[in-house]
Amino acid sequence: MAGLTTQQNLESLSQISAALTHTFKKGFVDVLNEEVSLWSLLPKHKNLAEAVRVKFHVGRNTGGGATTETGSVGTAGHQVYHSAYTDYAIYTKPIEVTDFVQAKSMASGHGNYDAWADEVARAAADMRLDLEEALWGAQSGNSSLGILDALDDGATVANYLGLARADYPFLKCIQSDASSGTISFAMLRSLFRQIHHGTGADIVGNEMTFAAEDQGGGRVDVLLTTPAIETAYEALVTSNSRYPIPPQINSRVDPGLTDLVYKRAPVIGSRFAPDNNLFALDLSTWAIEILPQTLIDAKGQRHQHDFALILDGRSGQTVTAFWRVYLQLVCTKPWRNGRIVNLSHDEPS
């Protein structure tokens, strides 16, 4: 990068990154959200901490209580909770930009916008595949945590966020085994009842007991499964002459995404879902925690972005460009979510 000092180089790249992110971020995010998936359904939270803290509120706040006009308000008491911590996963997706002059020209509004927009769309489509594979799966290497990490009864995934499910039973989700059977209303009724009302018994671990009265309270917002099991469920409801479509106001998920529901919860099939599984999610207990990235524009103003288009280069005319995001998937109340495993693809007879 002839004629630029190292400091000037870095400042120019930062300013260009800010301008390009502002120009192309909307198109990038639109492509990410094109397909109904975990990425588009789960809430996103901005997190300014260096690591993700998950606070499991697993009991009642102690202290206080009923008072009269002359009575005492009681002691301050304390919350019953356990904390866990995890790092962010970093996802990047490069685009074909190698010339500093070209990037600078585009940032000032004089480049080939259509060509850049095409590159951005391709990068977003590839990023969506990476994110969906990670969110639907289990953590592997440097990937984010996935739904299979968060929802387990402890038999397959013994730990969550560094805590052993055998010791901390509130980390176990409501799980039932279909034993290779077809999906049925009886299975779904049982799953919903336990999510709403708990198991009805204290769950004992080595470190603590998860009291029956502190379980339940969940609300099933969506049922997620594979396309094959979604088809089997469609056969079940049509054979029973059921096809209710709830009003949108009664669901956190737009029922227009599907015409299949169970007790107001849309049933959605995803090609990324683990085979032979159905997940019942209370979306209020989930978050994709995102660490904002700060970019400084040509006027010296700071802007925070979840996805940022970063330019990197130190010498000559060559730069690299890539989209980047820092994220982590967490579930703060696994016991308010459920899962049916070992479902067959067969349609109910």
Buried (B, 14 or more C-beta within 10 A) or exposed (E): BEEBEEEEBBBBBBBBBBBBBBBBBEBBEEBBEEBBBBBEBBEEEEBEEEEBBBEBBBBEEEEEEEEEEEEEEEEEEEEBEBEBEBEBBEBEBBBEBEEBEBBBBBBEEEBEEEEBBBBBBBBBBBBBEBBBEBBBBBBEEEBBBBBBBBBBBBEEBEBBBEBBBBBBBBBBBBBBBBEEBBBBBEBBEBBBBBBBEBBEEBBEBEEBEBBBEBBBBBBBBBBBBBEBBBBBBBBBBEEEEEEEEBEEEEBBBEBEBBEBBBEBBBBBBBEBBBEBBBBBBBBBBBBBBBBBBEBBBBEEEEBEBBBBBBBEBEEEEEBEBBBBBBBBBBBBBBBBBBBBBEBBBBBBE
